[in-house]
């Protein structure tokens, strides 16, 4: 996982082609720590998936731009450019399925609900 810099998050999004997985958190959030561990396991298991991280306390503009309502939040952009926010992590397998769907560019059943 790579931590995004507060001043360059817009540039990081603009310059990245294809899918993006951005984990948005706050350092003192216990649920965020659990979700981060799940994402670390998922990333290690999915060689084609890269997950970046962002401390929302340092990037209020990110929260505003993407209307992030709470943390932890997994902000996903699929290959087609469609954005989705994931607030419920459930299990490592569920997280892996969401990441796989986004990086393949398919619409998930969660996008339709």
Contact map, one row per residue, 1 for C-alpha under 8 A:
11100000000000000000000000000000000000010000000001111000000000000000000000000000000000000000000000000000000000000
11110000000000000000000000000000000000000000000000111000000000000000000000000000000000000000000000000000000000000
11111000000000000000000000000000000000000000000000011100000000000000000000000000000000000000000000000000000000000
01111101100100000000000000000000000000000000000000011100000000000000000000000000000000000000000000000000000000000
00111111100000000000000000000000000000000000000000000100000000000000000000000000000000000000000000000000000000000
00011111100000000000000000000000000000000000000000000100011000000000000000000000000000000000000000000000000000000
00001111110000000000000000000000000000000000000000000000000000000000000000000000000000000000000000000000000000000
00011111111100000000000000000000000000000000000000000000000000000000000000000000000000000000000000000000000000000
00011111111110000000000000000000000000000000000000000000000001000000000000000000000000000000000000000000000000000
00000011111111000000000000000000000000000000000000000000000000000000000000000000000000000000000000000000000000000
00000001111111100000000000000000000000000000000000000000000000000000000000000000000000000000000000000000000000000
00010001111111110000000000000000000000000000000000000000000000000000000000000000000000000000000000000000000000000
00000000111111110001000000000000000000000000000000000000000000000000000000000000000000000000000000000000000000000
00000000011111111000000000000000000000000000000000000000000000000000000000000000000000000000000000000000000000000
00000000001111111000000000000000000000000000000000000000000000000000000000000000000000000000000000000000000000000
00000000000111111111000000000000000000000000000000000000000000000000000000000000000000000000000000000000000000000
00000000000001111110000000000000000000000000000000000000000000000000000000000010000000000000000000000000000000000
00000000000000011111000000000000000000000000000000000000000000000000000000001111100000000000000000000010000000000
00000000000000011111100000000000000000000000000000000000000000000000000000011111100000000000000000000110100000000
00000000000010010111110000000000000000000000000001100000000000000000000000111100000000000000000000000010000000000
00000000000000000011111000000000000000000000000011110000000000000000000001111000000000000000000000100000000000000
00000000000000000001111100000000000000000000000000111100000000000000000001110000000000000000000000000000000000000
00000000000000000000111110000000000100000000000000111100000000000000000111100000000000000000000000000000000000000
00000000000000000000011111000000000000000000000000001111000000000000001111100000000000000000000000000000000000000
00000000000000000000001111101001000000000000000000001111000000000000001110000000000000000000000000000000000000000
00000000000000000000000111111001000000000000000000000011100000000000001100000000000000000000000000000000000000000
00000000000000000000000011111001100000000000000000000010000000000000000000000000000000000000000000000000000000000
00000000000000000000000001111100000000000000000000000000000000000000000000000000000000000000000000000000000000000
00000000000000000000000011111111100000000000000000000000000000000000000000000000000000000000000000000000000000000
00000000000000000000000000011111110000000000000000000000000000000000000000000000000000000000000000000000000000000
00000000000000000000000000001111111000000000000000000000000000000000000100000000000000000000000000000000000000000
00000000000000000000000011101111111100000000000000000000000000000000001100000000000000000000000000000000000000000
00000000000000000000000000101111111110000000000000000000000000000000000000000000000000000000000000000000000000000
00000000000000000000000000000111111111000000000000000000000000000000000000000000000000000000000000000000000000000
00000000000000000000000000000011111111100000000000000000000000000000000100000000000000001000000000000000000000000
00000000000000000000001000000001111111110000000000000000000000000000000000000000000000000000000000000000000000000
00000000000000000000000000000000111111111000000000000000000000000000000000000000000000000000000000000000000000000
00000000000000000000000000000000011111111100000000000000000000000000000000000000000000000011001000000000000000000
00000000000000000000000000000000001111111110000000100000000000000000000000000000000000000001001000000000000000000
10000000000000000000000000000000000111111111000000000000000000000000000000000000000000000000000000000000000000000
00000000000000000000000000000000000011111111100000000000000000000000000000000000000000000001000000000000000000000
00000000000000000000000000000000000001111111110000000000000000000000000000000000000000000001101100000000000000000
00000000000000000000000000000000000000111111111011100000000000000000000000000000000000000000000000000000000000000
00000000000000000000000000000000000000011111111000000000000000000000000000000000000000000000000000000000000000000
00000000000000000000000000000000000000001111111000000000000000000000000000000000000000000000000000000000000000000
00000000000000000000000000000000000000000111111110000000000000000000000000000000000000000000000100000000000000000
00000000000000000000000000000000000000000011111111000000000000000000000000000000000000000000000000000000000000000
00000000000000000000000000000000000000000000011111000000000000000000000000000000000000000000000000000010000000000
00000000000000000000100000000000000000000010011111100000000000000000000000000000000000000000000000110010000000000
10000000000000000001100000000000000000000010001111110000000000000000000000000000000000000000000000000000000000000
11000000000000000001111000000000000000100010000011111000000000000000000000000000000000000000000000000000000000000
11110000000000000000111000000000000000000000000001111100000000000000000000000000000000000000000000000000000000000
11110000000000000000011110000000000000000000000000111110000000000000000000000000000000000000000000000000000000000
00111100000000000000011110000000000000000000000000011111001000000000000000000000000000000000000000000000000000000
00000000000000000000000111100000000000000000000000001111111000000000000000000000000000000000000000000000000000000
00000000000000000000000111000000000000000000000000000111111101100000000000000000000000000000000000000000000000000
00000000000000000000000001000000000000000000000000000011111100000000000000000000000000000000000000000000000000000
00000100000000000000000000000000000000000000000000000011111100000000000000000000000000000000000000000000000000000
00000100000000000000000000000000000000000000000000000111111111100000000000000000000000000000000000000000000000000
00000000000000000000000000000000000000000000000000000001111111110000000000000000000000000000000000000000000000000
00000000000000000000000000000000000000000000000000000000001111111000000000000000000000000000000000000000000000000
00000000100000000000000000000000000000000000000000000001001111111101000000000000000000000000000000000000000000000
00000000000000000000000000000000000000000000000000000001001111111111100000000000000000000000000000000000000000000
00000000000000000000000000000000000000000000000000000000000111111111000000000000000000000000000000000000000000000
00000000000000000000000000000000000000000000000000000000000011111110000000000000000000000000000000000000000000000
00000000000000000000000000000000000000000000000000000000000001111111000000000000000000000000000000000000000000000
00000000000000000000000000000000000000000000000000000000000000111111100000000000000000000000000000000000000000000
00000000000000000000000000000000000000000000000000000000000001110111111010000000000010000000000000000000000000000
00000000000000000000000000000000000000000000000000000000000000100011111000000000000000000000000000000000000000000
00000000000000000000000000000000000000000000000000000000000000000001111110000000000000100000000000000000000000000
00000000000000000000000111000001000000000000000000000000000000000001111110000000000000100000000000000000000000000
00000000000000000000001111000011001000000000000000000000000000000000011111000000000000100000000000000000000000000
00000000000000000000001110000000000000000000000000000000000000000001011111100000000011100000000000000000000000000
00000000000000000000111100000000000000000000000000000000000000000000000111110000000011100000000000000000000000000
00000000000000000001111100000000000000000000000000000000000000000000000011111000001111000000000000000000000000000
00000000000000000011110000000000000000000000000000000000000000000000000001111100001111000000000000100100000000000
00000000000000000111100000000000000000000000000000000000000000000000000000111111111100000000000000000100000000000
00000000000000000111000000000000000000000000000000000000000000000000000000011111111000000000000000001111110000000
00000000000000001110000000000000000000000000000000000000000000000000000000001111110000000000000000000111100000000
00000000000000000110000000000000000000000000000000000000000000000000000000001111110000000000000000000000100000000
00000000000000000110000000000000000000000000000000000000000000000000000000001111111000000000000000000000000000000
00000000000000000000000000000000000000000000000000000000000000000000000000001111111100000000000000000000000000000
00000000000000000000000000000000000000000000000000000000000000000000000000111100111110000000000000000000000000000
00000000000000000000000000000000000000000000000000000000000000000000000000111000011111000000000000000000000000100
00000000000000000000000000000000000000000000000000000000000000000001000011110000001111100000000000000000000000000
00000000000000000000000000000000000000000000000000000000000000000000000011110000000111111000000000000000000000000
00000000000000000000000000000000000000000000000000000000000000000000011111000000000011111000000000000000000000000
00000000000000000000000000000000000000000000000000000000000000000000000000000000000001111100000000000000000000000
00000000000000000000000000000000001000000000000000000000000000000000000000000000000001111111011000000000000000000
00000000000000000000000000000000000000000000000000000000000000000000000000000000000000011111011000000000000000000
00000000000000000000000000000000000001000000000000000000000000000000000000000000000000001111111000000000000000000
00000000000000000000000000000000000001101100000000000000000000000000000000000000000000001111111100000000000000000
00000000000000000000000000000000000000000100000000000000000000000000000000000000000000000011111110000000000000000
00000000000000000000000000000000000000000000000000000000000000000000000000000000000000001111111111000000000000000
00000000000000000000000000000000000001100100000000000000000000000000000000000000000000001111111111100000000000000
00000000000000000000000000000000000000000100010000000000000000000000000000000000000000000001111111110000000000000
00000000000000000000000000000000000000000000000000000000000000000000000000000000000000000000111111111000000000000
00000000000000000000000000000000000000000000000000000000000000000000000000000000000000000000011111111100000100000
00000000000000000000100000000000000000000000000010000000000000000000000000010000000000000000001111111110000000000
00000000000000000000000000000000000000000000000010000000000000000000000000000000000000000000000111111111000000000
00000000000000000000000000000000000000000000000000000000000000000000000000000100000000000000000011111111111100000
00000000000000000010000000000000000000000000000000000000000000000000000000011110000000000000000001111111111100000
00000000000000000111000000000000000000000000000110000000000000000000000000000110000000000000000000111111110000000
00000000000000000000000000000000000000000000000000000000000000000000000000000110000000000000000000011111110000000
00000000000000000010000000000000000000000000000000000000000000000000000000000111000000000000000000001111111000000
00000000000000000000000000000000000000000000000000000000000000000000000000000100000000000000000000001111111100000
00000000000000000000000000000000000000000000000000000000000000000000000000000000000000000000000000001100111110110
00000000000000000000000000000000000000000000000000000000000000000000000000000000000000000000000001001100011111110
00000000000000000000000000000000000000000000000000000000000000000000000000000000000000000000000000000000001111111
00000000000000000000000000000000000000000000000000000000000000000000000000000000000000000000000000000000000111111
00000000000000000000000000000000000000000000000000000000000000000000000000000000000100000000000000000000001111111
00000000000000000000000000000000000000000000000000000000000000000000000000000000000000000000000000000000001111111
00000000000000000000000000000000000000000000000000000000000000000000000000000000000000000000000000000000000011111
